[in-house]
Amino acid sequence: MRGNKLLFLGFLFALGASSLAFYLFASAGHRVRPWNSTAITASFLGAQLREIDSENATLFLAYELQNRTDSDYRLADGPATFFMSRLKENGSLSSQEQVRLSFPTFLPARQRARIALEIPRPFGWPGENDPLFQEKLKTFVNQRIVDVEAFVMFDQTDRFQIEFPGSWQELKSTVAAAK
């Protein structure tokens, strides 16, 4: 009887030790990879404000992406993709602005592709005869971007962090020049 008891306790000890070893070694192999911020880079091309309807507008920001990897990459909105704004003040991230891709994009290895980001917002579109038409458009655009240094896309699946830099001075000048 005593032999069976020792055998049983030995079995429990071995089971516990092997479970602990498995947990420690398995979790070491599943560490989260750091974000790769150099695999895909973006350059600002331009912007366009479009009337969606009389109460809504969308700011489109055009970028050229460069795939610096040896693998093809697909960009698409989805549950594992998040956009955030990097604030000028201190570089912190904010998710208070709705940003999304205009359309899914395929980016072959070592090649470039153009994409657009959309920032939709309610906007009482002024009539074209409104003497403050250009000023209202300029104010709308500047309110969207005044505190933003860049937009950042996080792809949790591939662990890519893509910075969409702002060239807002150019954008402000363009909007102001249309006056």
C-alpha angles and dihedrals in degrees: 000000000000089000091055091050092052091046091051093048090047090051092051091048092050091047092050094046093048092048091052092047092048091050093049096046096039094050091049089058093049100056113144113258116236119254113274106221097171102054095081121024130187135210123197115242106172149298140249131190114213132190109233094181135326091287103036139055135180127212110215117202115194122210138174114225125207119203105211094180134089091239133079115248132205121205117201138145111255145129093289095048123082132180122205136170121241106218122226095219098068108346093254121146124248131189095193095106120071107231126170142162115267090221139349113273135203113214113190120214114283092001139107132241135179122235138170131222119210128213108187119194139165108262129168096227109222121230115258090243091056107117089217094049096116093040091053091050091049092049092049093051095044092050089058096051111021095101097032123101095178144336116245128204118202116199104194094189097058094023091234121154111197118193114207100198123214124237090182096153088064090047094049090049092049093050092044092048091057088066 
